Amino acid sequence: MAPSNNPVNSITNLLRSSSLEKCFDLCDGKLSVNGLPLLHDVPSNVTFTPFSSVCNESESDAPVPLVQQVQALSHKGGFLGFSLDEPSDSMLNSLGSFTDRNFLSIFRFKTWWSTQWVGTSGSDLQMETQWVVLDVPEIKSYVMILPIIEGGFRSALRPGNDGHVMIFAESGSSRVKSSFFNSIAYVHVSENPFNLMKEAFSAIRVHLNTFKLLEEKSLPSVVDKFGWCTWDAFYLTVEPAGVWQGVKEFADAGVNPRFIIIDDGWQSVNGDADEPNQDAKNLVLGGEQMTSRLYRFEECEKFRRYKGGSFLGSNSLSFNPQRPKMLITKAIEVEHALKARDKALLSGATDVSEIEAKINKVKQELDDIFKGEGSSLPNGNHERCGCNADDYGMKAFTRDLRSQFKGLDDIWVWHALCGAWGGVRPGATHLDCKVVPCNVSPGLDGTMPDLAVDKIVEGGIGLVHPSQAGDFYDSMHSHLAKSGVTGVKVDVIHTLEYVSEDYGGRVNLSKAYYNGLSESLSKNFKGTGIISSMQQCNDFFFLGTKQISMGRVGDDFWFQDPNGDPNGVFWLQGVHMVHCAYNSLWMGQIIQPDWDMFQSDHVCAKYHAGSRAICGGPVYISDSLGGHDFDLIKKLVYPDGTIPKCQQFALPTRDCLFANPLFDNKSLLKLWNFNKHGGVIGAFNCQGAGWDGNLRRIIGHPQCYKPVSGSVHVNDIEWDQCKAANGMGEAEVYVVYLDQAETLLLVTPKSDPIQVTIQSSSFEIFSFVPLKTLGPVAKFAPIGLTNMFNSGGTIQELDYNVAGDAPKARIKIKGGGNFLAYSNVAPKTCYVNGAKAAPEWSADGKLKLDLPWIEETDGISEVTIVL
């Protein structure tokens, strides 16, 4: 019998037989690309192997077209390896040196979070660098060095002396050792920096076969919707009455959340010294719970004792919306008093009785608030009264929420990767679990001090045996799914590296946990109901994303500087945007970037809103009860809780890639993206702060916190990065609308750049729409609804009829408000939803219409303009 046809093998063999000359060469201590020496002083123990000599594509489960693309470009990449005399569980080796060459990199500044860094030498790199891209203008190209996984080892880059780039490979277990690597890093060259990212991560996806690209996966249902997260509203005091009140406030204002995330505080957790079957009492602030462990998979008592119907009808129970703020304010007083005592003791004080008295007094006041104004729920649950379980707890609560708030599609909850921050309490569940001491990798020595790390190291992690990871996640998720929960925010992901000593190292332990999580997601949450968080390390992306398709690309939204700089309330917001923008370059190849929540009444809320409007991901906020700016929210969100989302995820423009938009005193952060019928650029002034490698934290740079001037050009949009946008990129003329300035301009690809000055913590959004010639005279371009930040995102369909004496533009627009278009001539006739309308037209080409929000058509209006 003839062998079965293997299309992958036949295609790749064909491509190999006609392969192009390899781009990289390692000879005489130099790694060269297209004949240009790139890395010098490469040690003799370093090897380079072409991609096709290492990767066996037939073993990959990647789609055939992806394999074809990777193999067709295989001459552009290859692997670096090295060998040492003695096996070890951690090894450091130089890959060579470079100086006087611009680079862009991403490094971990905390265990969980990564950010951008630029420089000109290998010695400028930071510890735990996840990748570096070198600018090679001599050959009009860009080269990526990407540390990856080989066997049981993962790797990262770090700085060396005299321009050397060091690679650090570690297993996370003294029992997992090696002395030889053939493919511990990957190098790739491309003429386009955005193609470089796609090509390099596609190659590694085919090679490792342990993750999937974003294009291979389905997205969560929340990606194009508006939501509310409970964290900043309640911290750990979250309870049904507060959640209900929060959703009600949005609904009453005509802004309906389509999803909510019940963040940390809903789980059944306690400390090792607590009664084994009782919840930890009176937790308020983040940090207090970080040594607590999960002792049961069901919700905590606050949620278990919810009785169905408690908030429905005229007899609904009351709730004081000031209660969460009272609890948080008092808990902060306790925290400050405790810090004052510790500071006094460190200073050598022998009598702190006065401070102790204050601590006891404030703690008692906190207890009184808890006791004095309860959650307004009955004291009882189905376990005590023998009632139907469906009438109590999370299931009853989610059912009532959906009954009252009709647009609420998704209710998600938070949990840590290991269950709770401190894992699972041994002996409390049916699972094999023990508390494992934490060992922090020396690779993290250069990262920022972190309370979360300190607490987790202090208490260790109650780790479920990796052989039971699938059972562990299913035990949590199956209960949640039956209770009406449709997804999870999985946080504290990068803790497994701390506890891998006895479990085959960090790679093997991660595989077991991520496989278990993926199986449970597929079974319980349609395979997509997850946001990954605190996960910004290559281990996760290379091992944990076969199923996961969305994750955070920035650190947490901080409304003020936790280190006490009063100006941090401003500069931290720009730092957050830079994290998100540059992380999207690599993370966006694998997951849908999520820019995180913010608070609509924050002093920089508008600044955040501008970035969320064009980020291409979900929009969700964490407003406190009563703390809303609904006018601002309505510039982001339609009344039905959907959003005018861009078509892709936002990325930095090419001229920003090797710049420092945080503290070089001159650079704006510019982001490009697409709408269905145009392109968009957001220009943000993020100057004023940045990473300090000596202090190991982000600090303010007040001398940079000032207006910044820059330029924007239609060619800043990478039109070739979207197939649907290719035609738009070939237009001869564009109409440009500046959202904040409310200005309309006409430009061509040959026009001078638009000059702009952006104030500190401010922005401008530029919407570019191709100008269409209709007939011998008329020229037309729709801008969209100008009462929305992303005006171009409101245009759903656009069709031109250029035949006859009366050419037409037919437009479907979602949303109500101020529709703006450009027309060089006054319209002859205009129709809105079939009825004649009278638009306002002026000689400068502005054509305006007031459009209604029509619930029956999902807010979509049909506009016909006859010119």
N, C-alpha and C positions, 0 to 999 in steps of 0.2 A: 504494500500500500504506500502510495506517495505521502510524504509528510504534509501535514496541514500547513496552509499558507499563514505565515506570520508577517502581517503588514509592517510591523515595527522593524523587525530584522531586515526585511527586504528593502525598506526605505533607508534605514541607517547605513546598511552596507553600500547602497548606491551612493549615498552622500559621502561616505568615507572614501569610496573609490575616486571621487572627484573633489576631495577636500582641498581647501585653499591652504596656502602657506601659513604656518603657525605664527601668531603675532608676538609671542613671548619667547625669550631665549635666555638661558642662564649659562654664562660662560665667563671664566676668568674673574670670578667674584663680582659680576655685574648681572643684574636682572634687567634685560632690555625689552622694550616694546617697540615693534616696528623699526628696530635698529637703533633706537634711542636709549641710552643707559638711564634707567629709572631708579634702581636701588644699587648703591655702591657698597663695597666692603662686605659682600654677602659671605658669611662663613662657609667653609668647605663642607660642613655637615648638613647644609641646606640643599634640598633637591627641588627641581621643577619637573612636573609631569603633565603632558598635555591632557586636556579633558577626556578625549576619546580613548586614551590609554588607561584611564582609571574607571570611568563610568560605564557600567553595563546597562544600557537603556532597556534591554529586554526584560530586566528584573523589576523595572519601575511600573507602577500602576497609573502613571500619568497618562492623560488622554493622548492618543496618537498624534493629533496636530501639535500638541505642546512638545512632544518628543521630537517631532520633525523640526520644529523651530529651533530647539536647543541644539540638535545635532548639526543643523545647517550653520549655526554660529559657533560651533565648538572650537574652531580655529582661533577664536577671540579670547579664549580662557584656558586656565589650567590650574594645577594644584601645587602648593608649596608643602614641603615636609621637612623633617629634620630627624637626626638620630643622635643619641648620647650613649656613653659607655655603660652606664648603670641604670637599670629600671627604677622608676620612681612614680609616685602618685601625683606629682606636680613638677613641671619642668618649665624652665625659662630659657629662651634662645633668641638670638638676634635673627632677623630676616634680611638685614642690610640697613643701609642708611640713606637718607635724603636730606638735603638742605635747600633753602631758597626756592621752594616750590609750594604754592598755595595748596592747602588741603581743607576738606570738610570732613568732620567725623561726628560720630555719636558715641557717647560714653555713659556709663552708669554713675550717676552722682549719689544715688542711694541703692540699696539692694533692689528696690522695686522700680526705680524711675531712671530714665535716660534723657539726655539732652544733647544739644549741638555744641560743637567746639571747632574752632578754626585755628590755623597756624601755618608755619612755613617750613617746619623741620620735624623729623621723627622725635626729637626731644621735646617738642611742644605738645605731643599727645598726652592725654590724661589716662589714669589707670582705668581698667575695665572698658577700654574702647571696643565697641561692637563692630565697627567698620570704619574705614577711611577711604575717601575718594581724593585722588591727586589730580590737579589740573595740569594737563600736558599740552600747552598751546603750541609747542614746537611741531606737533603732528595733529593739531586741532582735535584733540581727543581727551578723554578722561579715563582714569584707571582706578578700579576699586580693589582694595585688599580686604577680604572678608574672612575673618576667623570662623571656623565652623566646628563640626563634631566629627570625630573619628573614633570608632570603637566605643569604649567607655569613657572617653575624654571629651570635654568641651574646651574651647579656647577663647581668649580675648587678647587684644593688643595693649601694650603699655609703652611709656617712653623709655628710651635708653640714652646713654651718653653719646655726645658727638653725632647727633642726628639719627641714631639707630632706632629702628622699630623693633620692639621686643614682642615675642608671642609667648603667652603663658598658657600652658595646657594643664588641666587638672581633672582628676577623676572624682574627687570628693570622698574617697575611701582609701585608707592605707593598704587595703587588700587588693586594690585594682591598680596595677602598675604596668608601665611600658617604657621602652627606650627608643622606639622607632615610630615615626609617623610618615605616611606617604601623601596624605591629603588632609592636613589639619587646617589649611587655609586655602582660599580660592582667590585667584586674580582674574580680572576681566577688563577688557578695553572696549570703548565705544566712542563714536563721534558725538553722541547726544547723551547728556547726563541722565535724562529721564529714561531713555532706552537702556542705559547702563544698568539702572536699578532693575528694570524688567528682565533683562537678559541674564544678569547675574543670579537673581533669585530663582528664575526659571531653571537655570542650570543646576543650582543646588537642590531644588525641589526634585528634579529627575534623578540626581545623584544620590541624595540621602533617602528619598522615598519614605520620609517620616512625617511629612506635613503636606498640605495642599495650598495652592495659591488662592487668592480671593476669587479669581475668575472661575474657579472650579466649584465654588460653594454657593449655597443660598444664603440670603441675608435675613436677619431677624425682622419680624413684622414692625418693630418700633423704629426702624431706620429713617422713615420719612414722616415721623409724627412728633407731636409735642407731649412732653411728660413732666412729672414732678417727682423728685426724690426727697425723702423725708429727712435726710441726714442733718443738714444745717438748721432745720426747723426744730428738731427734738433731740438730736444726738441719741443717747441710749434710753431716753424717756419715751420713745415712740410707743403709742398705744392706739387702739381702735378709735377712740373718740377724737383724738387729735388728727389722725389720718382722715377721718370722715369730715371734720371741720375744714381741713385743708382743701380737699377735693371740692367741697361745697363752695368755698370762697372763689375758686376758679370758675366753677359752673355759674355761680350767681353773677359773675362779671362778664359772662359770655365768652369765656375762653375755656374750652372743654379739654382737659387732659385726655389723651388717648391711651396713656400708660402711666402707671405709678411704680416707683421702686420703694418698697418698705426696707429701709436700710438697717444697719446693725441696731440691735435692741429687741428684736422679735423672738430670738432663739431662747431655748432652755439651757442656760449656762450657769455655772457656779465655780467657785474656787476649790482648791484641794482641801482647804480647811472647813468648807461649808458642809452642811448636811447634804448627803449624796443625792437626795431626790427633791431638793428645794432650789428655787431660783436664787441667784445672788440678789441681794436687796439694794435698792436705791442707787443703782448705777446711773450716772448722768453723762460724764464727759468721756470723750475718746481717750484711751489710756488706762482708764479704770478697769476695763474688761480684757486687757491684753494678756493677762495670765489666766483668764477663765477658760473653762473647757465645756464642751457640749456634753450634757448628760442624758439627753433624750432628743430624738429626731423631730418630735412635734414642737409646736410653738410654745412659748412661755406662758405663764399663768395670765398675764395681762391680756393675751389674745385667746387663751383657752376658755376663759370665762365669759367671753362675749356671747350673748344670747341673740339668736336671730330675731330681727325686727326691732332691736333696741333703739335704732335711730330712724326708723320709718314711721310715718304718720304723725298725727298731731300730738301724740304722747311721747315723742322722742325725747331722750334724756339730754340734759343740758351739759355744756362743757365750757369751761373758762379758757378762752384762747390765750390769756396771759400766763396760764400755768406753766407751760414749757419754758418761757423766758424767765419766770421766777425761779424755777428749778435750776436752770443753767446759770443764771446770775449768782445764785447762792453757792452752787457747786464751784464756780470760779473763785469765790471768796475763800472757800475751804482750800482749794488748790494753792492760792496765793499764800495763805497762812502756813500751809505745810512747807512751801518753798522757803518762807521766811525763817521757819524753825530750822530747816536743814542748813540754810546759809549761816545762821547764827552758830550752829554747832560746828560747822566747818571753820568758822572764824575763831573757834576756841572758847566760845561762851560756855559757862558751866551752869548757869541758871536760865532756863528757858520756860520757867513756869508760867510767866505772863503770856507767852505765845501759846503754850499748851492750853491755857484757859480760854484763849480766844478761839483756838481750833475746836475745842469741845463745845463752846457756845455756838459757833457757826454751824457745826455739824448737827447740833440739836435743832437749830432753826431750819436746816435742810430737811431733817426728819419730820418736823412739824408741817412743812409744806406738803410733803408726801402724804402725811396722815390727814391733814386738814382738808385738802381738796383732792379727793380720789378721782379715779377715772370715770366716775359716774356709771359704772357697770355693776350689775348685781353680783353679790358674793356667792358664786356657785357655778358649777359646770356639770356636764352630763355625767362625769365620773362619780360625782357626789350624789346626784339626784336620780340617777338611773334613767335619764331622759334619752331621747334619740340623739346620737352623736352629731347628726347632720344639723341639728338646731343650735349647736354651740361651736365656738372656736373659729379658726381661720376659714373653714369651709362656709360657715354661716355668714361670716363677715364679708368675704369676697362676693358671695351671692347677693347680699344686701347692697354692696357698693355698685354692682352691675345693674341691679334692679333700679336704683335711684339715679345713677349717672349713666345714661344710655350709651354715651360714646366711649366709655371706658373699656377698651378692648383687652388690654394686658395689665396684669398685676404681677409684678416680679418682686422677689425678695433677695436680700443679701445673704451670703455666707462666705466664710474663708475656705480656701482650698482644702485645708485639713479639718474643716468643720467649723470650729470657732478659732479665735486668735491663738489660743493655747491648745488647739486640737480637740480630741475626744477624751473624756474622763475614763481611765481604765476601770473595767468592771461595771460600768454603768449601762452598757449596751451588750448585744450578743456578739460583738466583734472582738477580735484579738487585737488588743491595743496596749501600748505601754508608753510611758513618758520617756522621751529620748532627749538627752542633752544636746544643746546646739553648739556646733562648731562653725564659726564664721571664717570663710575663706580669706587667706591673706591677700587675695586679689581685691578685696573690699576695703583694704586698709586706707585707701585714699578717698573713700566716700564720706559723705556728710554724716555727722553724728545724728542718731535717729532714736527717738523714744521707743518706737515700735520694736526696733531691733533689740534695744536694751531690755525691754519687757519680755520679749520672746526668749531671749537668751537666759534671762533670770528664771523663767518658769519652765523652760523646755517645751517640747511639743508632744501632746498625746497623740501618737502616730498609730493609725490603723495599719496593720500589716499590709504591705503592698499586694499580697495575693488576694486580699479581700477589698481592694479599692473599688471594684465594680459593685459589690454588695453594699459597701459604705455609701456611695453616691446614690444608688437606687433606693436605699433605705430612707435617705433624706428626700430625694426628688419624687418618689412615687407618692409619698404622703402629701407633698406640696401639690402635685398635679391633681390628686383626688380632692384637694381642698380648693381648687380653682385658681391656683397660682400657675402662670404660664411661662415663667422664665426666671432666671437667677442672675444676679450680679456676683460673680465669683472673685473675691478679693484676696489679698495677702498671698498671691500665687507663688512668689519666689521665696518660699521658706524651705522647700524640699532640699535645697542645696545645703542647708544647715544640718540635716539629720540623715545623711546618706551613708555614713560610715559603715553601718552593719547591713546595708541593703544593696550591695553591689555598686555603689557609687551613684552620683547624681543623675547620670544619663539613664541607668537602668531603673532607678526609683521613679524618675520623672515619667518614663515610658509607661510604667505600671499605673501610675495615678492618672495620667492624661488619657490613657486608653479606657480606664474605668469611667472617667468623667465623660468621655465621648460616647460610650455605650449608653450611659444613663441619659444624656441629652437626647440621643436618638429615640430612646424609649419613652421618655417622659415629656420632653419639650420640643417635639417636632424637629429635633436636631439643630435648631437655630436659636433657641430661647436662652441666650447667654450674652452678657458683657463681661469680658475678662479685664481684670484690673490689678495693679501692682504686679505687672507681669513683664516689664520691659527689659528682658534679657534674652540673648540668643537661644538659651536652653528652651525657653517656652516656645519661641517662634519655630524652631526647628523640630521640636518634639511634641508640642501640645496643640497644634492647629489643624489637624486633619478634619475636625468637625467645627471648631470654633471659628466664627467668621466676623466677629466684631470685638473691638477692645479699645481701651483707653490709650491715647497717644500723648497725653500730658500727665503731669502729676496732679495732685488735688488742687481744686480751687481754694485759695487762701484769701479770706476777706481782709486779713491783716497779717503783718509779719510776726511769726511766732517767736522770733528772736528780739522783738521789741523796737525795731526801727519804725517810727511813726509814719514815715513816708512809704513804708512797705505796702500800705493799703493801695498805693498807686502802682509802684514799680513791679510788684509781684504779678500784676495782671499781664503786663507785657512779657514777663518771663514765661508765664503759662502759655501764651500764644506762640512763643518761639519753640518751646518744647513740642507743642502739637504740630506746628508747621513742618519742622525738620524731621521729627519722628515719622511723619506720614510718608516720607520718601521711601523708607524701607518697610515699615510696618504695613503700609498700605498695599504692598505687594501680596500680603498674606491675610490681612484682616481689614474690615471696614473701619477707618479711623473714627473714634468717638472723642470729641473735644471736651467732654465732661460738662457738668452742670455749672451754673453760677446763680447769683441772687439778683433778682430784677430791681431791688431797691439799693443795691450797692452803689457807691459813689462812681465806680467805673462800669456800671452795668451796661450802659450804651456801647461802650468800647468792646465789651465781651459780646454783646448782641450782634455787632457788626461782623465779628469773626464767625460767629455761629451761623449767621445768615448765608455765608458762602462756603462753609466748611464741607458741605456735602454729606453730613451725617445727621443724626437725630438732634433735636433741640430740647433740652430739659433743664429745669431750674430747681433750686433747693430753697425757695423762699420760706421764711418763717411765717407763722400764722399772722395775718394782717399786714405783712411786709411785702407788698406787691406794687409794682409800677405797671398797671395793666395797659396803659397807653404804649409803653415800650414793648411789652409782650405782643401786643396786637400788630406791631411792625414786623414781627417774626412769624406769627402763627395765624392761620385762618380760624374763623369761628368754630369749624368742625374739628379742630385739633390737628389738622394736617399742616404741612409747611411747604413753602415754595423752595424745595430743595434743589441744589445744583446737581448736575448729572454725574459728576465724579467727586473725588475728594480733593480738597485744595492742597496746592504745593507751592513752595517758594519759587519765585521767578528765577530765571537763569542768572541774572546779575546779582542775586542775593545769595547764591550758593556758597561763595567763599568770603562773604562779608560777615560782619559782626553787628547785627541789628540791635544788640543790647547795650554795648558800651564803647562803640568806636566813635561816637559823637557825630556820625554823619549818615548812617545807613537807615533807610526805612525797611521794614519787613513788607514785602509785596507778595501777595498770593494770587495765583491764577486758577480759574475753574471755568466750567461751561454750563450754560443753560441750554434748553432745547433749541433756541433760535438766536443764540448769541454767546459771547464770552464775557467774563467778568474778571476784574482785578480789584483786589482790596489792598490799600496802602495803609499800614499801621505804624505809628510811632511807638516803638517798644523801648526806646533808649532810657537808661536810668539804673540798670542793675546787671549783675552777672556773676558767674562762678568765680570763686577765688580758690585756686588749688592749694594755696598755703594755709588758708583758714579753714578749708574744706567745707565751705558753705557759700550760699548765694548772698551777696552783699549789695547794698545800694551804691550807685555812682551818681551822686547828686549833680555833679558837674555836667553830666550827660542828659539830665532830665530837662529838656528844653525843646523848642520847635526844631524840626528837621525838614530840610528841603530835599526834594528829589524829583524824579521824572517817571512818567508812565507812557508806554507806547503800545499800540495795538499788537506789535510783534512780541511783546512780553508774554502774550498768550501762546502756549504751545499747541497750535491748532492741529498739528499732525498726531497728537496724542489721543485723539478721539476720532474714530472713523466718521461718525455723524457730523463732525465739525469741519472736516476737510474742506467742504465747499465753502463754508463760512470764512475760512482762512484765505480764500482766494478773491474775496470781494475787493472792488476798486475803491469804494468809499464806505466808511462806517459812521454811524451816528453814535455819539458817546454821551451818556447821561451820568453826571456826578451827583450822587445821592445826597451828600451833606450840603454841597454848594447849590443844589437844585439848578444845575447849569446843563445846557445842551450844546454839544460841539459836533462839528463834522471834521473827520480826519481821513487820511489815506495812509497806506503802508509806507509811503515816502515822506509823510509829514514829520515835522520836528516833534520830539516828545512833548507831552503835556507837562508843564512845570507845576509843581504843587508844593506847598508848605503845610506840614501836619503838626498841630500842637501836641504837646505831651499827652500821653494816654488818650489819643484821639485817632481818627481814621477817615478815609474817604473810600467809597466804593464806586468804581467806574464800570458801567455796563456798556459793552460794545455790541452794536447790532448792524449787520450789513444793510446798506442802503440799496433798495430795489428800484430799478427804473421801470415805470409802468406807462407804456405808451411813449409818445414823442416828447412829452414835457414832464409828466408827474414823476416824482421820486418819493419813496415812502419807507419808513422803518418804524415798527412798534417798539416802544420802550417797556411798557407794562404798567403795573400799578405803582405809583411813586409813593404811596403811603406804606409800602413794604420796603425793607432794606434791600432785599434782592428782587428788584422790580422785574428783571428779565425772567425770573423763575416763575412768575405768575402767568406767562404765556404758555398755554398748553398746546395749541395748534396754530399754524400759520399757513395760509394758502393764497397764492396770487393768481388772478385771472387777468392776463395782459391783452386778451383779444378784444376787438371791437372798439367803439368810440368811448366807452366808459369802463376803463380798467378798474378792477376791484381788489381790495385786500380783505380776506376773511380771517378773523382771529377769534380763537376761543381763549378767554381769560378766566382764571380762577381767582375769586376774591371780590370784595366790594371796596369801592373807593375811587381814587383819582387815576384814571387811565390816561397815559401820555403817549403820543406818537409824534414822529416828525413827518411833515408833508410840506413839500415846497409850494404846493398849490392848495387853495381852499377846496374842501371836499364838496362834490355836487350833492351827494346824499349820504346819510348815515343811518344805519339800523342797529338797534340793540334788542336782541332776542325777538327779531321780526318786526319790531315797532320802530317807526321813524323817531330819530333823535336829533337833537340840535347841538352838535359839538361846538366848542369854543376854539376858534383858529386865529392865529396871529401871524403877522408877516414874517416873523423870525422862524416860522415853520412849526411852532408848537400847536399840536392838536390835542384838545383835552375833552374827556368825557367823564361823567360821574356814573359809575356802575353800581348796581345793587348787589347785595348778597341774597341769592335765592336758594333757600334750603332744599327745595324739591329738585334742583339741578346740581346739587352738591357744590353750589357756589359758582358754577361756571356760566358765564355769559357769552353769547355769540354776537360778535360785532362785525358788521359789514360796512366798509367805507368805500364809496364810489368816488373816483377821482376824475 
